[in-house]
């Protein structure tokens, strides 16, 4: 049986960009994020704010290859890049003076991927 391909054009363009930047800047982190985003929607990562709060410190940068959900609370400001955010999660991150970025914005801001954690 042939495996169906993703039809979400935004997702496909993000994966293409990540693979391109990975080879250009020799940054394996973007290749790993692209691989995790390429999985089926059922297997894609969903991370709660409580997990981000537990495993990060103030002013860290985190990439989530999936969706950030608003369950839990966030005590410190962090920069979070993800494919999608729930409205509650976005509001809670901005409330503690953190930043919500798209993955494309993070790649343009930090092409080498230095000091970036992958959550999920």
Secondary structure, DSSP 8 states (H G I E B T S, - for coil): --------HHHHHHHHHHHHHHHHHT-HHHHHHHHHHTS-TTTSEEEEHHHHHHH--TT-EEEEEEEEE--S---S--EEEEEEE-HHHHHHHHHTT-EEEEHHHHHHH-TT-TTEEEE-
